[in-house]
């Protein structure tokens, strides 16, 4: 699966937790709040 997320997008993990997917340049960083 390939997609182009905006500057920041909230996504729900299959585990049921929410993660913040941020796109910086050509690399994407996925953060999971604890």
PyMOL Python script that loads the backbone (N, CA, C, O; Angstrom):
from pymol import cmd

cmd.read_pdbstr("""\
ATOM      1  N   UNK A   1       0.851  -1.207   0.000  1.00  0.00           N
ATOM      2  CA  UNK A   1       0.000   0.000   0.000  1.00  0.00           C
ATOM      3  C   UNK A   1       0.881   1.249   0.000  1.00  0.00           C
ATOM      4  O   UNK A   1       1.837   1.353   0.769  1.00  0.00           O
ATOM      5  N   UNK A   2       0.543   2.181  -0.866  1.00  0.00           N
ATOM      6  CA  UNK A   2       1.319   3.422  -0.936  1.00  0.00           C
ATOM      7  C   UNK A   2       0.377   4.618  -0.911  1.00  0.00           C
ATOM      8  O   UNK A   2      -0.601   4.661  -1.657  1.00  0.00           O
ATOM      9  N   UNK A   3       0.671   5.578  -0.061  1.00  0.00           N
ATOM     10  CA  UNK A   3      -0.186   6.761   0.030  1.00  0.00           C
ATOM     11  C   UNK A   3       0.646   7.980   0.398  1.00  0.00           C
ATOM     12  O   UNK A   3       1.748   7.857   0.932  1.00  0.00           O
ATOM     13  N   UNK A   4       0.106   9.155   0.107  1.00  0.00           N
ATOM     14  CA  UNK A   4       0.841  10.387   0.421  1.00  0.00           C
ATOM     15  C   UNK A   4       0.077  11.185   1.469  1.00  0.00           C
ATOM     16  O   UNK A   4      -0.842  11.930   1.130  1.00  0.00           O
ATOM     17  N   UNK A   5       0.447  11.036   2.734  1.00  0.00           N
ATOM     18  CA  UNK A   5      -0.213  11.747   3.822  1.00  0.00           C
ATOM     19  C   UNK A   5       0.150  13.229   3.819  1.00  0.00           C
ATOM     20  O   UNK A   5       1.210  13.599   3.313  1.00  0.00           O
ATOM     21  N   UNK A   6      -0.702  14.076   4.368  1.00  0.00           N
ATOM     22  CA  UNK A   6      -0.433  15.514   4.466  1.00  0.00           C
ATOM     23  C   UNK A   6       0.696  15.780   5.464  1.00  0.00           C
ATOM     24  O   UNK A   6       1.405  14.855   5.861  1.00  0.00           O
ATOM     25  N   UNK A   7       0.862  17.026   5.864  1.00  0.00           N
ATOM     26  CA  UNK A   7       1.922  17.379   6.812  1.00  0.00           C
ATOM     27  C   UNK A   7       1.803  16.518   8.067  1.00  0.00           C
ATOM     28  O   UNK A   7       2.802  16.049   8.613  1.00  0.00           O
ATOM     29  N   UNK A   8       0.567  16.322   8.512  1.00  0.00           N
ATOM     30  CA  UNK A   8       0.375  15.475   9.690  1.00  0.00           C
ATOM     31  C   UNK A   8      -0.997  14.812   9.588  1.00  0.00           C
ATOM     32  O   UNK A   8      -1.982  15.443   9.203  1.00  0.00           O
ATOM     33  N   UNK A   9      -1.038  13.573   9.929  1.00  0.00           N
ATOM     34  CA  UNK A   9      -2.305  12.848   9.834  1.00  0.00           C
ATOM     35  C   UNK A   9      -2.430  11.873  10.996  1.00  0.00           C
ATOM     36  O   UNK A   9      -1.482  11.164  11.334  1.00  0.00           O
ATOM     37  N   UNK A  10      -3.617  11.847  11.605  1.00  0.00           N
ATOM     38  CA  UNK A  10      -3.833  10.929  12.711  1.00  0.00           C
ATOM     39  C   UNK A  10      -4.339   9.608  12.156  1.00  0.00           C
ATOM     40  O   UNK A  10      -5.324   9.558  11.420  1.00  0.00           O
ATOM     41  N   UNK A  11      -3.648   8.546  12.524  1.00  0.00           N
ATOM     42  CA  UNK A  11      -4.051   7.233  12.016  1.00  0.00           C
ATOM     43  C   UNK A  11      -4.293   6.299  13.191  1.00  0.00           C
ATOM     44  O   UNK A  11      -3.680   6.443  14.249  1.00  0.00           O
ATOM     45  N   UNK A  12      -5.184   5.349  12.998  1.00  0.00           N
ATOM     46  CA  UNK A  12      -5.494   4.397  14.063  1.00  0.00           C
ATOM     47  C   UNK A  12      -4.785   3.079  13.767  1.00  0.00           C
ATOM     48  O   UNK A  12      -4.930   2.509  12.685  1.00  0.00           O
ATOM     49  N   UNK A  13      -4.028   2.615  14.731  1.00  0.00           N
ATOM     50  CA  UNK A  13      -3.295   1.363  14.548  1.00  0.00           C
ATOM     51  C   UNK A  13      -4.233   0.179  14.706  1.00  0.00           C
ATOM     52  O   UNK A  13      -5.268   0.262  15.367  1.00  0.00           O
ATOM     53  N   UNK A  14      -3.843  -0.922  14.083  1.00  0.00           N
ATOM     54  CA  UNK A  14      -4.671  -2.122  14.159  1.00  0.00           C
ATOM     55  C   UNK A  14      -4.793  -2.582  15.608  1.00  0.00           C
ATOM     56  O   UNK A  14      -5.744  -3.270  15.978  1.00  0.00           O
ATOM     57  N   UNK A  15      -3.804  -2.186  16.428  1.00  0.00           N
ATOM     58  CA  UNK A  15      -3.818  -2.573  17.841  1.00  0.00           C
ATOM     59  C   UNK A  15      -4.884  -1.779  18.597  1.00  0.00           C
ATOM     60  O   UNK A  15      -5.256  -2.126  19.718  1.00  0.00           O
ATOM     61  N   UNK A  16      -5.371  -0.702  17.960  1.00  0.00           N
ATOM     62  CA  UNK A  16      -6.428   0.072  18.599  1.00  0.00           C
ATOM     63  C   UNK A  16      -5.904   1.379  19.153  1.00  0.00           C
ATOM     64  O   UNK A  16      -6.657   2.179  19.708  1.00  0.00           O
ATOM     65  N   UNK A  17      -4.574   1.594  18.993  1.00  0.00           N
ATOM     66  CA  UNK A  17      -4.014   2.842  19.511  1.00  0.00           C
ATOM     67  C   UNK A  17      -3.893   3.857  18.387  1.00  0.00           C
ATOM     68  O   UNK A  17      -3.842   3.490  17.213  1.00  0.00           O
ATOM     69  N   UNK A  18      -3.847   5.140  18.749  1.00  0.00           N
ATOM     70  CA  UNK A  18      -3.734   6.178  17.738  1.00  0.00           C
ATOM     71  C   UNK A  18      -2.282   6.606  17.592  1.00  0.00           C
ATOM     72  O   UNK A  18      -1.549   6.695  18.577  1.00  0.00           O
ATOM     73  N   UNK A  19      -1.882   6.866  16.382  1.00  0.00           N
ATOM     74  CA  UNK A  19      -0.508   7.296  16.145  1.00  0.00           C
ATOM     75  C   UNK A  19      -0.502   8.539  15.283  1.00  0.00           C
ATOM     76  O   UNK A  19      -1.440   8.786  14.526  1.00  0.00           O
ATOM     77  N   UNK A  20       0.538   9.305  15.397  1.00  0.00           N
ATOM     78  CA  UNK A  20       0.642  10.539  14.609  1.00  0.00           C
ATOM     79  C   UNK A  20       1.673  10.324  13.505  1.00  0.00           C
ATOM     80  O   UNK A  20       2.855  10.105  13.771  1.00  0.00           O
ATOM     81  N   UNK A  21       1.202  10.390  12.267  1.00  0.00           N
ATOM     82  CA  UNK A  21       2.096  10.182  11.133  1.00  0.00           C
ATOM     83  C   UNK A  21       2.466  11.527  10.529  1.00  0.00           C
ATOM     84  O   UNK A  21       1.608  12.227   9.991  1.00  0.00           O
ATOM     85  N   UNK A  22       3.744  11.891  10.618  1.00  0.00           N
ATOM     86  CA  UNK A  22       4.181  13.184  10.108  1.00  0.00           C
ATOM     87  C   UNK A  22       5.117  12.973   8.932  1.00  0.00           C
ATOM     88  O   UNK A  22       5.936  12.054   8.935  1.00  0.00           O
ATOM     89  N   UNK A  23       4.993  13.817   7.943  1.00  0.00           N
ATOM     90  CA  UNK A  23       5.838  13.689   6.760  1.00  0.00           C
ATOM     91  C   UNK A  23       6.861  14.817   6.745  1.00  0.00           C
ATOM     92  O   UNK A  23       6.502  15.990   6.645  1.00  0.00           O
ATOM     93  N   UNK A  24       8.139  14.454   6.846  1.00  0.00           N
ATOM     94  CA  UNK A  24       9.192  15.471   6.832  1.00  0.00           C
ATOM     95  C   UNK A  24      10.034  15.258   5.583  1.00  0.00           C
ATOM     96  O   UNK A  24      10.828  14.321   5.507  1.00  0.00           O
ATOM     97  N   UNK A  25       9.851  16.139   4.608  1.00  0.00           N
ATOM     98  CA  UNK A  25      10.601  16.000   3.372  1.00  0.00           C
ATOM     99  C   UNK A  25      10.198  14.729   2.638  1.00  0.00           C
ATOM    100  O   UNK A  25       9.035  14.565   2.268  1.00  0.00           O
ATOM    101  N   UNK A  26      11.151  13.832   2.426  1.00  0.00           N
ATOM    102  CA  UNK A  26      10.855  12.587   1.723  1.00  0.00           C
ATOM    103  C   UNK A  26      10.762  11.428   2.698  1.00  0.00           C
ATOM    104  O   UNK A  26      10.511  10.290   2.300  1.00  0.00           O
ATOM    105  N   UNK A  27      10.969  11.723   3.997  1.00  0.00           N
ATOM    106  CA  UNK A  27      10.902  10.658   4.996  1.00  0.00           C
ATOM    107  C   UNK A  27       9.679  10.840   5.878  1.00  0.00           C
ATOM    108  O   UNK A  27       9.264  11.968   6.148  1.00  0.00           O
ATOM    109  N   UNK A  28       9.102   9.733   6.328  1.00  0.00           N
ATOM    110  CA  UNK A  28       7.921   9.799   7.180  1.00  0.00           C
ATOM    111  C   UNK A  28       8.278   9.299   8.572  1.00  0.00           C
ATOM    112  O   UNK A  28       8.980   8.299   8.729  1.00  0.00           O
ATOM    113  N   UNK A  29       7.788  10.004   9.570  1.00  0.00           N
ATOM    114  CA  UNK A  29       8.072   9.609  10.948  1.00  0.00           C
ATOM    115  C   UNK A  29       6.766   9.245  11.641  1.00  0.00           C
ATOM    116  O   UNK A  29       5.804  10.014  11.626  1.00  0.00           O
ATOM    117  N   UNK A  30       6.744   8.072  12.243  1.00  0.00           N
ATOM    118  CA  UNK A  30       5.524   7.629  12.906  1.00  0.00           C
ATOM    119  C   UNK A  30       5.714   7.666  14.412  1.00  0.00           C
ATOM    120  O   UNK A  30       6.590   6.994  14.957  1.00  0.00           O
ATOM    121  N   UNK A  31       4.877   8.467  15.082  1.00  0.00           N
ATOM    122  CA  UNK A  31       4.995   8.577  16.529  1.00  0.00           C
ATOM    123  C   UNK A  31       3.791   7.956  17.223  1.00  0.00           C
ATOM    124  O   UNK A  31       2.654   8.107  16.775  1.00  0.00           O
ATOM    125  N   UNK A  32       4.052   7.261  18.314  1.00  0.00           N
ATOM    126  CA  UNK A  32       2.960   6.666  19.083  1.00  0.00           C
ATOM    127  C   UNK A  32       2.951   7.250  20.487  1.00  0.00           C
ATOM    128  O   UNK A  32       3.881   7.023  21.260  1.00  0.00           O
ATOM    129  N   UNK A  33       1.900   8.007  20.825  1.00  0.00           N
ATOM    130  CA  UNK A  33       1.805   8.624  22.157  1.00  0.00           C
ATOM    131  C   UNK A  33       1.753   7.566  23.239  1.00  0.00           C
ATOM    132  O   UNK A  33       1.077   6.549  23.088  1.00  0.00           O
ATOM    133  N   UNK A  34       2.473   7.805  24.342  1.00  0.00           N
ATOM    134  CA  UNK A  34       2.472   6.831  25.429  1.00  0.00           C
ATOM    135  C   UNK A  34       1.632   7.355  26.590  1.00  0.00           C
ATOM    136  O   UNK A  34       1.503   6.681  27.611  1.00  0.00           O
TER     137      UNK A  34
END
""", "prot")
cmd.dss("prot")
cmd.show_as("cartoon", "prot")
cmd.util.cbc("prot")
cmd.orient("prot")
